[in-house]
């Protein structure tokens, strides 16, 4: 089974197991949809902003969004409290490690940047 299929299977299993519904975005409304990339977004609705986050970041809404998404991917066991502390750092690294290989190529650095946000919100990188 190739990596894309494994990631898609993982995403579907996680969504079903956590009770979250996976709804595709509007067909042509997003660049992801037109480029053939999965447009299933798992937003938690704390914010739509995607700033670069690292340990002790002060953007509480963005940190809550990241924590909620990390919970969805079963890497964050802590509370969604908006504090990017050691538990959140460990969860981000675990998520990045999970998608480090192809096709995502995420750096395992504990920083929630553009690529990590995208991977958190989409079934496929």
Secondary structure as the mmCIF struct_conf table of DSSP 4:
data_model
#
loop_
_struct_conf.conf_type_id
_struct_conf.id
_struct_conf.beg_label_comp_id
_struct_conf.beg_label_asym_id
_struct_conf.beg_label_seq_id
_struct_conf.end_label_comp_id
_struct_conf.end_label_asym_id
_struct_conf.end_label_seq_id
HELX_RH_AL_P HELX_RH_AL_P1 UNK A 3 UNK A 18
TURN_TY1_P TURN_TY1_P1 UNK A 19 UNK A 19
HELX_LH_PP_P HELX_LH_PP_P1 UNK A 24 UNK A 26
TURN_TY1_P TURN_TY1_P2 UNK A 27 UNK A 29
BEND BEND1 UNK A 30 UNK A 30
HELX_RH_AL_P HELX_RH_AL_P2 UNK A 31 UNK A 34
TURN_TY1_P TURN_TY1_P3 UNK A 35 UNK A 36
BEND BEND2 UNK A 37 UNK A 37
BEND BEND3 UNK A 45 UNK A 46
BEND BEND4 UNK A 48 UNK A 48
STRN STRN1 UNK A 53 UNK A 53
TURN_TY1_P TURN_TY1_P4 UNK A 55 UNK A 56
HELX_RH_AL_P HELX_RH_AL_P3 UNK A 60 UNK A 72
TURN_TY1_P TURN_TY1_P5 UNK A 73 UNK A 74
BEND BEND5 UNK A 78 UNK A 78
BEND BEND6 UNK A 82 UNK A 82
HELX_RH_AL_P HELX_RH_AL_P4 UNK A 86 UNK A 98
TURN_TY1_P TURN_TY1_P6 UNK A 99 UNK A 99
BEND BEND7 UNK A 101 UNK A 101
TURN_TY1_P TURN_TY1_P7 UNK A 102 UNK A 104
BEND BEND8 UNK A 109 UNK A 110
STRN STRN2 UNK A 112 UNK A 112
HELX_RH_AL_P HELX_RH_AL_P5 UNK A 114 UNK A 121
BEND BEND9 UNK A 122 UNK A 123
#
